Amino acid sequence: MWQQAWQTGHRDLLIDRLKDDKNHWDMVIAGGGITGAGIAREAARRGQKVLLVERQDYAWGTSSRSSKMVHGGLRYIAAGDIKTTRHSVSERERLMNEAPGLVDQMSYLMAHYKGVFPGPVVFNTLLKIYDFFAGKKYRKFHRLASFERLSPLINEDQLTGGTQFADAITDDSRLVIRVLREAQKDGADVINYMGIESLIKQGDDVTGAVLADAETGEHYTVKAKVVINATGAWADALRGEVCDEKKIRPARGSHVVVPSWRLPVGSAFTAMHPDDRRPIFIFPWEGRTVIGTTDLDNPAIANTETSMTREELVYLLKVANVQFPKAELIEQDIISSWAGVRPLISSGALDPSKEKRDHSVWNDRGLVSISGGKLTTFRLIALDALQAASEYLPGLDATDCGAEIFTPSAPHHALFATLPGYLQKRLQGHYGMETDALLTQAHDGDLDVIPGAQALWAELRWSAANEAVIHLDDLLLRRTRIGLLVENGGLIFADKIQEICRQELHWNDQKWLFERQRYQEIWQKYYSVPV
């Protein structure tokens, strides 16, 4: 059953199926980020036999290291890209309605200063279009006194007031996991630490792939009617087996996390950086305050993590201290950092910030590649990929049927009613139809909130037992976000985490020591303050 597909030991059962030459799939999807997950979800619900492979962990790349925002993109209106904005706002509203507790409305504030562009008239004109697409009015202008009450630490020099509007925020890696679980429920096979090493061809046509197990080094040959390349910023590498065209422009976006008491914000602030006038977001997330993002070319992309630079750290602290000078943030305030690589579609623009954020699809004789686009529009991106793949899948109807992404659920476990409302909403949003099972598995003390985070210990236990955790970083950086929110990557609670891993993952002391050292090295190199 799909509920057990990611439990400890069940990975071997799927590998046995990969070894069986009699097993064929309609499609093999490379990439376990939000794009691959969305394609698997939409294909499986249409009756396709789907195999999704991810050479690292689910959401390991861009989809766990985004800015966590589900938004329409005001700057796309300013750039004249009305279609992308319209689609994004529509999908934002859909996600907020379907997954409250995972995708939630967030208030945004834009301070206006005398003589500084964009002023309130221009900005509110853009917001009128934004709200028109949403079908409701979110925008509101605040005069000086009212705005200062909303943001008491704000830079008051030449401040004239501010505009309030709305977008949404999410936990991006949890969104990926929920979409993948929906795909599994409809019959998709999904496995991590398993990547495509090469394509199988008959003449010039792609007919399958050779898979490589990152954990054992073993190889498996699988046949499929179509291979879908949803590897995002890495898409050119796999597509390079069928053509020489390079279309992806990897761009790095970095963020820092600070304690909310050091920079308390109740809304997301859009601040124009004093050096280059790029918009930077300063926003509350999971009980902390996040500052980001940068937008820099990252051409040396490989199958490894990426990290922010010292220059980016200085850049982000500068904008925070210009916007909120009373906070006086310093480097020692930073709890963690993260950097993700966005797959931009290259048009030859000198500045990566000028590249469009829309997605593109390439159809190469049995290999369908898709890249670019936004977290917000993953469902529409998936449908475009399936439309291209339908050439190889007779009878596949890839039209938008408007079906819900997530299966509606109503938890009825007795413990659910004992939780405060905000935790009920969180659990139902993050775990959906598996909320009752999570509560059933909870031990004494597991319903306590992890200090410094907003997650429960029960979430950590559930993920360890039921969500394909192979390594400690899977658990602390992606299934839960303890590694980003708690000091020292969460290892101030090492004893408690070790006990859960011992019970649910059957890790002995030697395995724990290996995983702890591995995790510490990853966290220090890629998620701490850059040296």
C-alpha positions as CSV (number, residue, x, y, z in Angstrom):
1,M,0.0,0.0,0.0
2,W,1.1,3.5,-0.7
3,Q,1.1,4.5,3.0
4,Q,4.0,2.1,3.6
5,A,6.0,3.0,0.5
6,W,8.5,5.2,2.3
7,Q,8.8,3.3,5.5
8,T,12.1,1.8,6.6
9,G,12.9,-1.2,4.5
10,H,10.4,-0.6,1.8
11,R,12.9,1.1,-0.5
12,D,14.4,-2.4,-1.2
13,L,11.0,-3.6,-2.4
14,L,10.9,-0.9,-5.1
15,I,14.5,-1.7,-6.1
16,D,13.5,-5.3,-6.6
17,R,10.9,-4.1,-9.1
18,L,13.5,-2.0,-10.9
19,K,15.6,-5.2,-11.3
20,D,12.7,-7.0,-12.9
21,D,13.0,-6.7,-16.7
22,K,9.3,-7.3,-17.1
23,N,8.4,-4.0,-15.5
24,H,7.8,-1.1,-17.9
25,W,6.7,2.4,-17.1
26,D,4.7,4.8,-19.1
27,M,7.0,7.6,-18.0
28,V,10.2,8.0,-16.0
29,I,10.5,11.4,-14.3
30,A,14.0,12.6,-13.4
31,G,13.8,15.1,-10.5
32,G,12.1,15.1,-7.1
33,G,11.5,18.8,-6.7
34,I,8.2,20.6,-7.0
35,T,8.2,20.3,-10.8
36,G,8.8,16.5,-10.9
37,A,6.3,16.0,-8.0
38,G,3.6,18.0,-9.8
39,I,4.1,16.0,-13.0
40,A,4.0,12.7,-11.1
41,R,0.8,13.8,-9.3
42,E,-1.0,14.9,-12.5
43,A,0.2,11.8,-14.5
44,A,-0.7,9.3,-11.9
45,R,-4.2,10.6,-11.4
46,R,-4.7,10.2,-15.2
47,G,-3.9,6.5,-14.9
48,Q,-0.3,6.6,-16.2
49,K,2.3,4.2,-14.8
50,V,4.8,6.6,-13.3
51,L,8.3,6.1,-11.9
52,L,9.9,9.2,-10.3
53,V,13.6,9.1,-9.4
54,E,15.7,11.7,-7.5
55,R,19.4,11.4,-7.4
56,Q,19.7,13.2,-4.1
57,D,16.8,13.7,-1.6
58,Y,13.4,15.0,-2.4
59,A,13.4,18.8,-2.7
60,W,17.2,18.7,-2.2
61,G,17.8,21.4,-4.9
62,T,15.9,24.5,-5.5
63,S,12.6,23.3,-4.0
64,S,13.9,23.3,-0.4
65,R,15.9,26.5,-0.8
66,S,13.5,29.0,-2.3
67,S,12.3,32.2,-0.6
68,K,9.2,30.2,0.7
69,M,6.9,32.5,-1.2
70,V,3.8,31.6,-3.2
71,H,3.2,34.8,-5.0
72,G,2.1,36.3,-8.2
73,G,5.1,38.4,-8.8
74,L,4.4,42.2,-8.9
75,R,7.6,42.8,-10.9
76,Y,6.2,40.6,-13.8
77,I,3.4,43.2,-14.2
78,A,6.0,46.0,-14.3
79,A,7.9,44.0,-17.0
80,G,4.7,43.5,-19.0
81,D,4.5,39.8,-18.3
82,I,0.8,39.8,-17.6
83,K,0.2,36.1,-18.3
84,T,2.7,34.9,-15.7
85,T,1.2,37.2,-13.1
86,R,-2.4,36.2,-13.9
87,H,-1.6,32.4,-13.7
88,S,0.5,32.9,-10.6
89,V,-2.2,34.8,-8.7
90,S,-4.8,32.3,-9.7
91,E,-2.7,29.4,-8.5
92,R,-1.8,31.2,-5.3
93,E,-5.5,31.5,-4.4
94,R,-6.0,27.8,-5.3
95,L,-3.2,26.7,-3.0
96,M,-4.3,28.9,-0.1
97,N,-7.8,27.4,-0.4
98,E,-6.7,23.8,-0.7
99,A,-3.8,23.7,1.8
100,P,-4.3,26.2,4.7
101,G,-1.6,25.6,7.3
102,L,0.9,24.8,4.5
103,V,0.2,27.7,2.1
104,D,-1.1,30.7,4.0
105,Q,-1.8,34.3,3.2
106,M,0.9,36.8,4.4
107,S,0.6,40.5,4.7
108,Y,3.3,42.5,2.8
109,L,4.3,46.0,3.5
110,M,6.1,48.5,1.2
111,A,7.5,51.6,2.8
112,H,7.4,54.8,0.7
113,Y,10.0,57.5,1.0
114,K,10.0,61.1,-0.3
115,G,11.3,61.1,-3.9
116,V,12.0,57.4,-4.1
117,F,10.6,55.2,-6.8
118,P,8.2,53.4,-6.8
119,G,5.9,55.9,-5.1
120,P,2.4,55.1,-3.7
121,V,0.6,56.1,-6.9
122,V,2.7,53.8,-9.2
123,F,2.8,51.0,-6.7
124,N,-1.0,51.0,-6.0
125,T,-1.7,51.0,-9.8
126,L,0.2,47.7,-10.0
127,L,-1.6,46.4,-7.1
128,K,-5.0,47.1,-8.7
129,I,-4.1,44.7,-11.5
130,Y,-2.8,42.2,-8.9
131,D,-6.0,42.3,-6.9
132,F,-8.1,42.1,-10.1
133,F,-6.6,38.8,-10.9
134,A,-7.2,37.6,-7.4
135,G,-10.8,38.6,-7.5
136,K,-10.5,40.4,-4.1
137,K,-9.0,43.6,-2.7
138,Y,-5.9,43.1,-0.6
139,R,-4.2,46.5,-1.0
140,K,-4.4,49.3,1.5
141,F,-2.5,52.5,1.8
142,H,-1.3,53.6,5.3
143,R,-0.5,57.2,6.1
144,L,2.7,57.9,8.1
145,A,1.3,57.6,11.6
146,S,-0.6,54.4,10.8
147,F,2.4,52.8,9.0
148,E,4.8,53.6,11.9
149,R,2.5,51.7,14.2
150,L,2.7,48.6,11.9
151,S,6.5,48.8,11.8
152,P,8.0,50.5,14.9
153,L,11.6,49.7,13.9
154,I,11.3,51.1,10.4
155,N,13.7,53.8,9.0
156,E,11.7,57.0,9.5
157,D,14.0,59.3,7.5
158,Q,11.8,60.9,4.7
159,L,9.2,58.2,5.3
160,T,5.8,59.3,3.9
161,G,3.7,56.1,4.5
162,G,3.4,52.6,3.2
163,T,1.3,50.2,1.2
164,Q,-0.1,46.9,2.5
165,F,-0.9,44.0,0.1
166,A,-1.0,40.2,0.3
167,D,0.7,37.1,-1.1
168,A,1.3,33.8,0.5
169,I,4.1,31.8,2.3
170,T,4.8,28.1,2.5
171,D,7.3,25.5,3.6
172,D,8.5,24.6,0.1
173,S,9.9,21.1,0.9
174,R,6.8,20.1,2.8
175,L,4.8,21.2,-0.2
176,V,6.9,18.8,-2.3
177,I,6.4,15.9,0.1
178,R,2.6,16.4,0.2
179,V,2.4,16.5,-3.6
180,L,4.5,13.3,-3.9
181,R,2.3,11.5,-1.4
182,E,-0.7,12.3,-3.6
183,A,1.1,10.9,-6.5
184,Q,1.9,7.7,-4.6
185,K,-1.7,7.4,-3.5
186,D,-2.6,7.3,-7.2
187,G,-0.1,4.6,-7.9
188,A,3.2,6.4,-8.7
189,D,6.5,4.8,-7.8
190,V,8.8,7.3,-6.1
191,I,12.4,6.8,-4.9
192,N,15.2,9.1,-3.7
193,Y,18.9,8.7,-4.0
194,M,18.4,7.1,-7.4
195,G,19.3,9.1,-10.5
196,I,19.4,8.7,-14.2
197,E,23.0,8.0,-15.3
198,S,22.3,7.8,-19.0
199,L,19.4,7.5,-21.5
200,I,18.6,4.3,-23.5
201,K,18.0,4.9,-27.2
202,Q,16.7,3.0,-30.1
203,G,18.1,4.8,-33.0
204,D,17.5,8.5,-32.1
205,D,14.5,7.8,-29.9
206,V,14.7,7.7,-26.1
207,T,13.2,4.4,-24.8
208,G,14.3,4.3,-21.2
209,A,17.1,5.0,-18.8
210,V,20.0,3.5,-16.8
211,L,19.5,4.3,-13.1
212,A,22.3,4.6,-10.6
213,D,21.7,4.0,-6.9
214,A,23.6,6.7,-5.0
215,E,23.7,4.5,-1.8
216,T,25.0,1.3,-3.3
217,G,26.4,2.2,-6.7
218,E,24.3,-0.4,-8.3
219,H,22.7,0.2,-11.8
220,Y,19.3,-0.7,-13.1
221,T,17.9,-0.5,-16.6
222,V,14.2,0.6,-16.9
223,K,12.1,1.0,-20.0
224,A,9.6,3.8,-20.6
225,K,7.5,5.3,-23.4
226,V,8.8,8.8,-22.4
227,V,11.4,10.2,-20.1
228,I,10.7,13.6,-18.5
229,N,13.6,15.7,-17.5
230,A,12.4,17.8,-14.5
231,T,15.9,18.4,-13.0
232,G,15.5,22.2,-13.0
233,A,18.9,24.0,-12.9
234,W,20.6,20.7,-14.0
235,A,18.3,20.1,-17.0
236,D,21.0,20.8,-19.6
237,A,23.1,17.9,-18.4
238,L,20.5,15.2,-19.1
239,R,19.3,17.0,-22.3
240,G,22.9,17.1,-23.5
241,E,22.5,13.4,-24.3
242,V,20.1,14.2,-27.2
243,C,21.2,17.8,-28.2
244,D,23.9,20.3,-27.8
245,E,21.7,23.3,-27.0
246,K,22.2,25.0,-23.6
247,K,19.3,27.0,-22.3
248,I,19.6,27.0,-18.5
249,R,21.1,30.0,-16.7
250,P,21.6,28.9,-13.0
251,A,21.2,31.9,-10.7
252,R,21.9,31.7,-6.9
253,G,19.6,33.2,-4.4
254,S,20.8,33.4,-0.7
255,H,19.0,34.0,2.6
256,V,19.9,34.4,6.2
257,V,17.8,33.6,9.3
258,V,17.9,35.6,12.5
259,P,15.9,35.4,15.8
260,S,12.6,37.1,15.6
261,W,13.4,39.1,18.8
262,R,16.4,40.7,17.0
263,L,14.2,41.8,14.1
264,P,10.6,41.4,14.9
265,V,8.3,41.7,11.8
266,G,4.7,40.8,11.7
267,S,4.5,41.2,7.9
268,A,6.8,40.6,5.0
269,F,8.6,43.9,4.1
270,T,9.7,44.6,0.6
271,A,12.8,46.8,0.8
272,M,14.7,48.3,-2.1
273,H,18.4,47.6,-1.6
274,P,20.4,50.9,-1.4
275,D,23.2,49.6,-3.7
276,D,21.2,48.3,-6.7
277,R,17.5,49.0,-6.0
278,R,16.7,45.3,-6.1
279,P,13.7,44.3,-4.0
280,I,14.7,42.3,-0.9
281,F,12.2,40.6,1.4
282,I,12.4,40.6,5.2
283,F,9.7,38.3,6.5
284,P,8.6,36.1,9.4
285,W,8.8,32.3,8.8
286,E,8.4,29.5,11.2
287,G,8.9,31.8,14.2
288,R,12.1,33.4,12.8
289,T,12.9,36.3,10.6
290,V,14.4,35.7,7.1
291,I,16.2,38.2,4.9
292,G,16.6,37.4,1.2
293,T,17.2,37.0,-1.6
294,T,20.3,37.7,-3.8
295,D,20.2,37.1,-7.5
296,L,23.6,36.1,-8.9
297,D,24.9,33.9,-11.7
298,N,26.0,30.5,-10.4
299,P,27.6,28.9,-13.5
300,A,29.7,26.3,-11.7
301,I,26.8,24.1,-11.0
302,A,27.4,20.5,-10.0
303,N,25.7,17.7,-8.1
304,T,26.6,19.3,-4.9
305,E,25.1,21.8,-2.4
306,T,25.7,25.5,-2.9
307,S,26.3,28.2,-0.3
308,M,26.2,32.0,0.1
309,T,29.3,34.1,0.0
310,R,30.6,36.7,2.4
311,E,29.7,39.4,-0.1
312,E,26.1,38.2,-0.1
313,L,26.0,38.1,3.7
314,V,27.2,41.7,3.9
315,Y,24.7,42.7,1.1
316,L,21.7,41.2,3.0
317,L,22.7,42.6,6.4
318,K,23.1,46.1,4.8
319,V,19.6,46.2,3.4
320,A,18.1,45.0,6.7
321,N,20.0,47.7,8.7
322,V,19.0,50.4,6.2
323,Q,15.3,49.4,6.4
324,F,15.4,48.8,10.2
325,P,18.4,50.8,11.6
326,K,17.2,50.5,15.2
327,A,17.7,46.7,15.0
328,E,21.5,47.0,14.5
329,L,21.8,43.5,13.2
330,I,25.3,42.0,13.2
331,E,26.8,38.8,11.8
332,Q,26.6,37.1,15.2
333,D,22.8,37.3,15.2
334,I,22.6,34.9,12.2
335,I,21.2,31.4,13.1
336,S,21.6,29.9,9.7
337,S,21.8,30.6,6.0
338,W,20.7,28.9,2.8
339,A,21.4,29.3,-0.9
340,G,19.4,27.8,-3.8
341,V,20.0,27.8,-7.5
342,R,17.1,28.9,-9.7
343,P,16.8,27.6,-13.3
344,L,16.4,30.7,-15.4
345,I,15.8,30.3,-19.1
346,S,18.7,32.3,-20.7
347,S,17.8,35.1,-23.2
348,G,21.2,36.7,-23.1
349,A,20.3,39.4,-20.6
350,L,23.4,40.8,-18.8
351,D,21.7,40.7,-15.4
352,P,20.0,37.5,-14.2
353,S,17.4,39.6,-12.5
354,K,16.2,40.7,-15.9
355,E,15.6,37.1,-17.2
356,K,11.9,36.1,-17.4
357,R,10.6,33.6,-14.8
358,D,8.4,31.7,-17.1
359,H,9.0,28.0,-17.9
360,S,10.0,26.4,-21.2
361,V,9.4,22.9,-22.6
362,W,11.7,21.0,-25.1
363,N,10.6,17.8,-26.8
364,D,13.5,15.7,-28.1
365,R,12.3,12.4,-29.5
366,G,11.2,10.7,-26.3
367,L,12.9,13.1,-23.8
368,V,10.7,15.9,-22.6
369,S,12.6,18.5,-20.7
370,I,11.0,21.3,-18.6
371,S,12.7,24.0,-16.6
372,G,12.2,27.5,-15.4
373,G,9.0,28.8,-13.9
374,K,7.9,29.4,-10.3
375,L,7.0,27.4,-7.3
376,T,3.6,28.9,-7.3
377,T,2.6,27.6,-10.8
378,F,3.9,24.0,-10.5
379,R,0.5,22.6,-11.4
380,L,0.3,24.5,-14.7
381,I,4.0,23.6,-15.4
382,A,3.1,19.9,-14.9
383,L,0.2,20.1,-17.3
384,D,2.4,21.7,-20.0
385,A,5.0,18.9,-19.6
386,L,2.2,16.3,-19.9
387,Q,0.9,17.9,-23.0
388,A,4.3,17.5,-24.6
389,A,4.6,13.9,-23.3
390,S,1.2,13.0,-24.7
391,E,2.8,12.6,-28.1
392,Y,4.3,9.3,-26.7
393,L,1.3,8.3,-24.6
394,P,-1.7,7.6,-26.7
395,G,-4.9,8.4,-24.9
396,L,-3.4,10.7,-22.3
397,D,-5.6,13.8,-21.8
398,A,-3.4,16.6,-20.4
399,T,-6.1,19.3,-20.4
400,D,-6.7,21.1,-17.1
401,C,-9.6,19.4,-15.5
402,G,-9.5,21.7,-12.5
403,A,-9.3,18.8,-10.0
404,E,-7.9,19.5,-6.5
405,I,-4.3,18.9,-5.9
406,F,-4.7,17.6,-2.4
407,T,-7.2,15.0,-1.1
408,P,-9.5,16.6,1.4
409,S,-9.2,15.3,4.9
410,A,-10.8,15.8,8.3
411,P,-8.7,14.5,11.2
412,H,-10.7,12.8,13.9
413,H,-8.0,11.4,16.2
414,A,-8.9,12.2,19.9
415,L,-5.5,14.0,20.3
416,F,-6.3,16.4,17.5
417,A,-9.1,18.1,19.4
418,T,-6.8,18.7,22.4
419,L,-4.3,20.8,20.4
420,P,-4.6,24.6,20.1
421,G,-6.1,25.8,16.9
422,Y,-2.8,27.0,15.3
423,L,-1.3,23.5,15.8
424,Q,-4.4,21.8,14.3
425,K,-4.1,24.0,11.2
426,R,-0.3,23.4,11.0
427,L,-0.6,19.6,11.2
428,Q,-3.5,19.3,8.7
429,G,-1.7,21.6,6.3
430,H,1.7,19.9,6.5
431,Y,0.5,16.3,6.6
432,G,-3.0,16.3,5.2
433,M,-4.6,12.9,5.0
434,E,-1.8,11.5,7.2
435,T,-2.5,13.7,10.2
436,D,-4.4,11.0,12.2
437,A,-1.6,8.4,11.5
438,L,1.0,10.9,12.8
439,L,-0.9,11.4,16.0
440,T,-1.4,7.7,16.4
441,Q,2.3,7.2,16.2
442,A,3.2,9.9,18.8
443,H,5.0,9.0,22.0
444,D,4.7,10.7,25.4
445,G,6.1,14.2,25.1
446,D,5.9,14.2,21.3
447,L,3.2,16.8,21.2
448,D,5.6,19.4,22.7
449,V,6.8,22.1,20.4
450,I,10.5,21.9,19.6
451,P,12.1,25.0,21.2
452,G,13.2,27.5,18.6
453,A,10.9,26.0,15.9
454,Q,7.2,25.6,15.4
455,A,7.2,21.9,14.7
456,L,6.3,19.2,17.2
457,W,8.6,16.3,18.2
458,A,5.8,14.1,16.7
459,E,6.5,15.5,13.3
460,L,10.2,14.6,13.6
461,R,9.2,11.0,14.6
462,W,6.7,10.7,11.8
463,S,9.1,11.8,9.1
464,A,11.8,9.5,10.4
465,A,9.5,6.5,10.2
466,N,7.4,7.3,7.2
467,E,9.0,9.7,4.8
468,A,12.0,8.0,3.1
469,V,14.7,9.5,5.4
470,I,18.1,8.0,4.4
471,H,20.4,10.6,6.0
472,L,20.2,12.9,8.9
473,D,20.2,16.0,6.7
474,D,17.0,14.6,5.0
475,L,15.3,14.7,8.4
476,L,16.6,18.0,9.8
477,L,16.9,20.2,6.7
478,R,14.0,19.1,4.5
479,R,11.3,16.9,6.2
480,T,11.5,19.3,9.1
481,R,13.3,22.6,9.1
482,I,15.0,22.3,12.5
483,G,18.4,22.6,10.9
484,L,17.5,26.1,9.6
485,L,15.6,27.3,12.7
486,V,17.5,26.0,15.7
487,E,21.0,26.9,16.8
488,N,23.8,24.6,15.7
489,G,21.6,23.1,13.0
490,G,19.4,21.6,15.7
491,L,22.1,19.5,17.3
492,I,21.6,21.2,20.6
493,F,18.9,18.5,20.9
494,A,21.2,15.8,19.6
495,D,20.2,13.3,22.4
496,K,16.5,13.6,21.6
497,I,17.0,13.3,17.9
498,Q,19.3,10.3,18.3
499,E,16.7,8.5,20.3
500,I,14.0,9.1,17.7
501,C,16.4,7.9,15.0
502,R,17.3,4.8,17.0
503,Q,13.6,3.9,17.5
504,E,12.3,4.7,14.0
505,L,15.3,4.3,11.7
506,H,17.0,1.5,13.7
507,W,20.3,3.4,13.7
508,N,22.8,2.0,16.2
509,D,25.5,4.2,17.8
510,Q,28.0,3.7,15.0
511,K,25.4,4.7,12.4
512,W,24.4,7.7,14.5
513,L,27.9,9.0,14.9
514,F,28.5,8.7,11.1
515,E,25.3,10.5,10.3
516,R,25.9,13.2,12.9
517,Q,29.4,13.9,11.6
518,R,28.2,13.9,8.0
519,Y,25.4,16.3,8.9
520,Q,27.7,18.7,10.8
521,E,30.0,18.9,7.8
522,I,27.1,19.7,5.5
523,W,25.6,22.3,7.8
524,Q,28.9,24.0,8.6
525,K,29.8,24.3,4.9
526,Y,26.5,25.2,3.4
527,Y,24.0,26.4,6.0
528,S,26.0,28.4,8.6
529,V,27.6,31.8,8.3
530,P,30.1,31.7,5.4
531,V,33.7,31.8,6.5
